[in-house]
Amino acid sequence: MALLIPILTLFSMYLVIAQTTPEILISWKASNFVPASYLGKIYPTKDSIVEVGVDLLNGNTLIDLSKVEVGWFLDGRFLNSGVGLKHIRFQTTKGNNNDHALRVTLLYQGNDLGQSITIPIVSPEVVIDTASPTNAINIPTITFRGLPYFFNVQDIQKLNFQWSVNNETIAGNKDNPDFLKLQIPTVAKNKPLSLSLSIFNQLNSLEFGSRVLNILPQ
């Protein structure tokens, strides 16, 4: 019994130490364009600006990092360091389906702490929004909306929208090019149509996305 007490004491001390080990929290966001209704993570594409921040959590308490040396590394390369340097910005250089590896180090109370994360690089995405969940539409008129995601622009006016039906280009709304009001003649009833939308970044001709929606007028 005398031997058991010291063992339990050491075990309890270990639990206390484990529970109070500081935890590094890294957050990031890209400045790419998304619809106002989108509440998810905003991912970067090539050449995007990414803002990163770090916090240190000890138990339930956020640690003041104003006097803590912070170092930043991207893909194994040194980015920057400084006392209280909680935030940085960098521009992505990798293309679609690649990751940037980001690492932050903290010198806290004489201890070297570090944490690494990956930041995925994506391609822009295009969604064609319609009121019909089954893609069956009622003639003669229906309005579609093109929704761009993750394009490296701040303003939708920096994007070109190109609509087509069955490979024939049609004009969208002049003032709101992301909207298309489609007039469908009665003779097209029950005949499948292929609606296509391509979106291009005016600031970067290599950045674009497209979507095809097969619809059935009824």
C-alpha positions in Angstrom: 0.0 0.0 0.0 2.9 2.3 0.8 4.3 1.8 -2.7 0.9 2.5 -4.4 0.7 6.1 -3.0 3.9 7.4 -4.6 2.8 5.9 -7.9 -0.6 7.5 -7.7 1.1 10.8 -6.8 3.4 10.7 -9.8 0.5 9.8 -12.1 -1.6 12.7 -10.8 1.4 15.1 -11.4 1.7 13.8 -15.0 -2.0 14.5 -15.6 -1.6 18.1 -14.3 1.4 18.7 -16.6 -0.4 17.2 -19.6 -3.4 19.3 -19.1 -1.5 22.5 -18.9 0.7 22.0 -22.0 0.2 25.1 -24.1 -1.7 24.5 -27.4 -0.8 26.5 -30.6 -3.9 27.6 -32.6 -3.3 28.6 -36.2 -6.1 30.3 -38.3 -6.0 31.4 -41.9 -8.2 32.9 -44.6 -7.8 33.8 -48.2 -9.2 36.9 -49.8 -10.7 35.2 -52.8 -14.2 35.9 -54.0 -17.3 33.9 -52.8 -21.0 34.6 -52.9 -22.3 36.6 -49.9 -24.4 33.6 -48.8 -21.4 31.3 -48.5 -20.4 30.6 -44.9 -17.7 28.0 -45.4 -13.9 28.2 -45.6 -12.6 30.5 -48.3 -9.8 28.6 -50.1 -6.9 30.2 -52.1 -6.0 29.7 -55.7 -2.6 30.3 -57.3 -1.3 33.9 -56.5 -3.9 34.5 -53.8 -3.1 36.5 -50.6 -3.5 34.4 -47.5 -3.7 36.0 -44.0 -2.5 33.8 -41.1 -2.8 34.3 -37.3 -1.6 32.4 -34.3 -2.8 32.1 -30.7 -1.4 30.2 -27.7 -3.9 28.5 -25.4 -2.9 27.4 -21.9 -5.8 25.5 -20.4 -8.7 27.9 -21.0 -6.6 31.0 -21.1 -5.2 32.8 -24.1 -1.6 33.8 -23.6 -0.4 37.3 -24.4 2.1 36.9 -27.2 3.2 40.5 -27.3 6.5 39.6 -25.7 6.9 36.1 -27.3 9.3 35.4 -30.2 7.3 34.1 -33.1 8.8 32.5 -36.2 7.1 31.7 -39.5 8.1 29.2 -42.2 6.5 28.3 -45.5 7.4 25.0 -47.3 10.5 24.9 -45.1 11.6 28.4 -46.0 11.9 31.2 -43.5 9.3 33.9 -43.9 9.6 36.2 -41.0 10.1 36.4 -37.2 9.7 38.9 -34.5 8.5 39.5 -30.9 4.7 39.5 -30.9 4.5 38.8 -34.6 1.0 37.1 -34.4 -0.1 37.8 -38.0 1.5 37.5 -41.4 0.4 37.6 -45.1 1.9 35.6 -48.0 1.1 35.0 -51.6 0.5 31.5 -52.8 2.8 30.2 -55.6 1.5 26.6 -56.0 -1.2 25.5 -58.5 -4.3 23.5 -58.2 -4.4 20.4 -55.9 -1.2 21.3 -54.2 -0.7 22.3 -50.6 1.5 24.9 -48.9 3.1 23.7 -45.6 3.1 26.4 -43.0 4.9 26.2 -39.7 5.0 28.6 -36.7 7.4 28.5 -33.8 7.1 30.1 -30.4 9.7 30.7 -27.7 7.5 30.6 -24.6 8.9 30.6 -21.1 12.1 29.1 -22.3 10.4 26.3 -24.3 10.5 25.9 -28.0 7.0 25.2 -29.3 5.9 24.6 -32.8 2.9 23.7 -35.0 2.5 22.9 -38.7 -0.6 23.0 -40.9 -1.3 22.6 -44.6 -3.1 25.1 -46.7 -4.7 23.6 -49.8 -4.7 25.3 -53.2 -7.8 24.9 -55.2 -9.2 25.7 -58.6 -12.1 28.2 -59.0 -15.6 26.6 -59.0 -18.8 27.5 -60.8 -22.3 26.7 -59.7 -25.5 27.3 -61.7 -28.4 28.1 -59.4 -32.0 27.4 -60.3 -35.2 27.3 -58.4 -35.8 23.7 -59.5 -34.1 21.0 -57.4 -34.7 18.4 -60.1 -33.5 20.5 -63.1 -37.0 20.3 -64.6 -38.1 23.8 -65.5 -41.4 25.3 -66.5 -41.6 27.2 -69.8 -41.6 29.8 -71.2 -39.2 31.8 -68.9 -36.8 30.8 -66.2 -33.9 32.8 -64.5 -30.6 31.2 -63.7 -27.8 32.6 -61.6 -24.1 31.8 -61.9 -22.2 31.6 -58.6 -18.4 31.9 -58.7 -16.3 30.5 -55.9 -12.7 31.1 -55.0 -11.7 33.3 -57.9 -8.8 35.5 -57.1 -10.7 38.8 -57.3 -12.4 41.1 -54.8 -15.3 42.2 -57.0 -17.6 40.2 -59.2 -17.3 42.9 -61.8 -13.8 41.6 -62.5 -15.3 38.4 -63.8 -16.6 37.6 -67.3 -19.6 35.4 -67.6 -20.2 33.4 -70.8 -23.5 31.6 -71.1 -24.5 29.1 -73.8 -27.3 26.7 -74.6 -26.6 23.6 -76.7 -23.2 25.1 -77.5 -24.7 28.4 -78.8 -23.6 31.5 -77.0 -26.4 33.6 -75.6 -26.3 37.1 -73.9 -26.7 37.3 -70.2 -28.0 40.3 -68.2 -26.0 43.4 -69.2 -26.1 45.0 -65.7 -25.9 41.7 -63.8 -24.0 39.3 -66.0 -24.2 36.5 -63.4 -28.0 36.3 -64.1 -29.5 34.7 -67.2 -33.2 35.0 -68.1 -33.8 32.1 -70.6 -36.8 32.2 -72.9 -37.8 28.7 -74.0 -40.3 28.2 -76.8 -43.2 25.8 -76.4 -41.8 23.6 -79.2 -38.8 22.8 -76.9 -41.1 21.3 -74.2 -39.8 17.9 -73.0 -36.6 18.3 -75.0 -33.4 18.2 -72.9 -31.2 21.3 -73.1 -27.6 21.7 -72.1 -26.9 25.0 -70.3 -23.2 26.0 -69.9 -21.5 28.7 -68.0 -17.9 29.7 -68.2 -16.4 32.3 -65.9 -13.1 34.1 -66.5 -10.9 36.2 -64.4 -10.3 39.5 -66.2 -7.1 40.0 -64.2 -5.7 36.6 -65.0 -6.6 34.8 -68.3 -5.3 31.5 -66.9 -7.9 31.5 -64.1 -11.4 30.3 -65.1 -14.1 27.8 -64.2 -17.1 26.2 -66.0 -20.3 24.3 -65.3 -22.8 22.4 -67.4 -26.4 21.9 -66.3 -28.7 19.6 -68.2 -32.3 20.8 -68.0 -35.7 19.5 -69.1 -38.3 22.1 -70.1 -41.8 21.1 -69.1 
